[in-house]
Amino acid sequence: MKIPYSKILLAGLSCGLLTPTWPVLAADQTASMEQRLERLERILRNQSLTDIILQLQQLRQEVRQLRGELELQAHTLDSLSKRQRDLYLDIDQRLSNLQSAPPSPSGVEPPAVPPIAESTPPKTAMQPEPAMPSSQETAAPVVVTPPDPKKESEAYQAAFNLLQQGRYQDSIRAFQDFLNNYPGGTYEDNAQYWLGEASYVSRDYATALREFTKVVESYPTSPKVAGALLKSGYIYYEKQDWQKARELFNKVLTDYPGTTEARLADKRLERMDKEAH
């Protein structure tokens, strides 16, 4: 039986035998999927870069904030150190003034007794004329004028003010001039101590140690000896001479118990124990 051509064509179309456009459609779909994947990858990459940039910016901001806090803390520490040094200097000055103040007079002074004038006997003809004194006898005795206490106090205070202002080199010259101009004065031991202190804060440890040693040797009864021993111990600590530093700190504890210097010496010894020195 002869099958019509139209039926054969219809059957082929229904079975997919005559579908020449299907591979093209499948290829288009595959290409479209690849393009979508590439676009997604680009988006993800761009998003990752954006996140990294944001994180870097955030880290930079945090670093700037931490740096600002560190600078603020450093400034605060400097201010506290200056206040502590000024307070220490002020207390020491007050103690020095109390120690050097003259005792207040007590009681009533006895009335002054007028001197009794010697009577000159009448001159007679038999009395010889008094001999004229020689030039050596008429020479006035040399009188050593003691230094003016007011000027001495003003010179010491001027040098001390330079130290308080942080003008250490100027204060060193001022204290040296004071010691030269007022030897044996009321503030001599204090001036010698502050001369060492000015060199100590300038980190001139060799000069400071020499000046502190003068305090200990020349003024053994001075209240500044404890401080001079303590600062000498600090200097030997900086020089890493642990044995000498311990020796001086223990001497402060033994000879000056209960003082501020003894407390500071004990703290430094504890620190040395922790550091295994």
Secondary structure, DSSP 8 states (H G I E B T S, - for coil): ----HHHHHHHHHHHTTT-TTHHHHHHHHHHHHHHHHHHHHHHHHHHHHHHHHHHHHHHHHHHHHHHHHHHHHHHHHHHHHHHHHHHHHHHHHHHHHHHHS-----S-----------------TTS-------HHHHS---------HHHHHHHHHHHHHHHHTT-HHHHHHHHHHHHHHSTT-TTHHHHHHHHHHHHHHTT-HHHHHHHHHHHHHH-TTSTTHHHHHHHHHHHHHHTT-HHHHHHHHHHHHHHSTTSHHHHHHHHHHHHHHHTT-
